[in-house]
Amino acid sequence: MHYTELEKTISARQPKLHISLRPSLLSVLTLLLGLGTAQLAAASTIHAVGVENQYANVISQIGGKYVQVSAIESNPNTDPHTFEASPAVAREIAAAQLVVRNGVGYDSWAKKILAADPNPKRQVIVVQNLLHLPDSTRNPHLWYKPETMPAVVKAVAASLSTLDPAHKAYFDANVQKFDASLQPWYAAIASFKAQYPNTPVAVTEPVADYMLQAAGCDLKTPWNLQADIMNGTDPAPQDVSIQNQLFKTHQVKVFLYNQQVTDSLTASFLHNAKAAHIPVVGVYETMPTGYTYQSWMLAEVKALRAALEHGQSTTVLK
């Protein structure tokens, strides 16, 4: 029997064999092609790290679907000044294609990790350098400066475009959207400054000082007291006395404290402010859960206004 005749015989005896195999084969090929496409898409995704979660949020807004972003310091209930990097964190930062960190000594541990594992292809953005600030800058909470994030998103878009030139227009368009989305925050700051110029306030640390200064507030708390509390050192008794007198004699209209870092001293300030019926506002170093950078900053200004206008205290942003 010739091969063609044998083939016909097999086909005649097993007519369902080819009918059942062909769809299965097609399904398998489709699955394999799908996996290949998914792997290709995953390979083209830029892996980025924002050392502080507010910077991670901004990277995500600019990179969108082309970026996978991780945040290292993301717990708003802990003191970021006491953060210690684990080996897993070190590996994550070292493997990133883009890293954004604050600088000004705030996250020097990340600087050491990057220096220990140099990669000429890795894009590293140091916010301190974008703003041309010296190492001696006293207040490291740069994200409260209204001019900080426009500089950051511009640098992020440039770095992403270096890593993924094909989507430069997409990244640049997201920068324009981001800049526009900051306008409500800027308007709230300008409105507060116009309506309530030189509002006297007290603070525990310089967490929101940049924003308070932009809003025209008069910071009555001695700088040395702010710096000592920020750095975890015992403040001078005379500075503590000055702070308590601000409450006792009603020299301030609002008391803002670092919601993430409280101890017996800051708790006593809170008690004294409340006893004097001075509204208090908790401010954050780390972006709270459920917020974007823009909505977080706007919420802080709204809490300040609510304290001044209605005597309303906001200890936790919700």
PyMOL commands that set and color helices and strands:
alter all, ss='L'
color gray80, all
select helices_A, chain A and resi 3-13+15-44+53-66+80-82+87-95+108-116+127-130+142-144+148-163+165-181+183-195+209-214+223-231+237-248+264-275+293-310
alter helices_A, ss='H'
color red, helices_A
select strands_A, chain A and resi 46-52+67-73+98-101+123-126+200-203+218-219+254-258+280-283
alter strands_A, ss='S'
color yellow, strands_A
deselect
rebuild
show_as cartoon
